[in-house]
Amino acid sequence: MKRVYNFSAGPAVLPESVLKQAADEMLDYKGCGMSVMEMSHRSKMFQTIIDEAQQDLRDLLNIPDNYKVLFLQGGASQQFSAIPMNLSKNGVADYIITGQWAKKAYQEAKKYVKANVIASSEDKTFSYIPDCSDLNVSEDADYVYICYNNTIYGTKFPEVPNTKGKVLVADMSSCILSEPINVSDFGVIYFGVQKNVGPAGVVIAIIREDLIRDDVLSYTPTMLKWKTQADANSLYNTPPCYGIYICGLVFKWIKAQGGLEAMKEINTKKAKILYDFLDSSKLFKGTVEKDSRSLMNVPFVTGDKELDAKFIAEAKEAGFENLKGHRSVGGMRASIYNAMPIEGVEKLVQFMKEFEERNL
Ligand SMILES: *Cc1c(COP(=O)(O)O)cnc(C)c1O
């Protein structure tokens, strides 16, 4: 069996012990004689799986009791429309544009509400997070929207923006569970799990109860109305059962690592190895302003497209996969999510050093 170091931005690396456990339990889950894939979502067995997954997530993130946890489908992108539909009261929303995902969310919201851009870093190809300490928040904004960690550009909000009392909505697809957060700072946190948690097909939303309403925009599809799923404890229809099961295993794995404080420590260490090298390298350089750097996605370039391509090809040969940058920005990107072991980053940097010596 061969396992590579997989630096994919998503779907991404999962903890090996989780994959092994899933393999062990594939044919006969805990003596019930069937796979989790084959069992009814109304069974007691599955109810325990989803309840435990929710409880473990609540423990990890310290989610207050007045927040609901919803297991949804449709990808993070589906929430781009669900958010304005569920939160619109005045029909106004403010967006901070720090990358392609925030921009897509904004463009989608414009179909349903008056969406305003109150800050943007597009002027410098999203290589930084704008100052959000004194924004021009709209008086009647129903919410302020951010993408907390920008997967493509490798930036992360260094702190929560000052929304002047407005509800903050955050896409945390590529950074959730990488470090502790204060859930109470947000009205809605949501994430597609295929970046830092589990297999594609599950979206988890953590929503303050008072924001789960009946009086959503009138044309909101039943399936996009958060209240539908909240009232049914995420079992209004068939949920992505197997994906939820794997997420649950990952939550237990994170707990066993020591929780989010421990994850933060190891993630900081991993990112530092890579950033320190980029800062000292004569060939490679990071593309993000230092105080906006992501812990999870690290983009870099040589400045020469052919050399970038050569690096990506040689890295692949050497067992470092998926280092190509997003098709919209080029260059390289190493995504170093929770499940990437520190040896993976150490060996990548060693490889980069050798490549630099051969190519300077
Ligand atoms: C990948 C990603 C998305 C899109 O997720 P889908 O599940 O493919 O819709 C949205 N936001 C962020 C931050 C992402 O990294």
Ligand as a Chemical Component Dictionary entry (heavy atoms), coordinates in Angstrom:
data_LIG
# 
_chem_comp.id                   LIG 
_chem_comp.type                 NON-POLYMER 
_chem_comp.pdbx_formal_charge   0 
_chem_comp.three_letter_code    LIG 
# 
loop_
_chem_comp_atom.comp_id 
_chem_comp_atom.atom_id 
_chem_comp_atom.alt_atom_id 
_chem_comp_atom.type_symbol 
_chem_comp_atom.charge 
_chem_comp_atom.model_Cartn_x 
_chem_comp_atom.model_Cartn_y 
_chem_comp_atom.model_Cartn_z 
_chem_comp_atom.pdbx_ordinal 
LIG C1 C1 C 0 -14.355 24.922 -1.034 1  
LIG C2 C2 C 0 -14.984 26.120 -0.462 2  
LIG C3 C3 C 0 -16.301 26.491 -0.773 3  
LIG C4 C4 C 0 -17.150 25.728 -1.758 4  
LIG O1 O1 O 0 -17.533 24.519 -1.219 5  
LIG P1 P1 P 0 -18.536 23.543 -1.977 6  
LIG O2 O2 O 0 -18.839 22.547 -0.917 7  
LIG O3 O3 O 0 -17.800 22.976 -3.140 8  
LIG O4 O4 O 0 -19.721 24.320 -2.392 9  
LIG C5 C5 C 0 -16.820 27.595 -0.157 10 
LIG N1 N1 N 0 -16.113 28.318 0.716  11 
LIG C6 C6 C 0 -14.842 27.993 1.033  12 
LIG C7 C7 C 0 -14.105 28.826 2.015  13 
LIG C8 C8 C 0 -14.244 26.890 0.451  14 
LIG O5 O5 O 0 -12.979 26.578 0.773  15 
# 
loop_
_chem_comp_bond.comp_id 
_chem_comp_bond.atom_id_1 
_chem_comp_bond.atom_id_2 
_chem_comp_bond.value_order 
_chem_comp_bond.pdbx_ordinal 
LIG C1 C2 SING 1  
LIG C2 C3 SING 2  
LIG C2 C8 DOUB 3  
LIG C3 C4 SING 4  
LIG C3 C5 DOUB 5  
LIG C4 O1 SING 6  
LIG O1 P1 SING 7  
LIG P1 O2 DOUB 8  
LIG P1 O3 SING 9  
LIG P1 O4 SING 10 
LIG C5 N1 SING 11 
LIG N1 C6 DOUB 12 
LIG C6 C7 SING 13 
LIG C6 C8 SING 14 
LIG C8 O5 SING 15 
# 
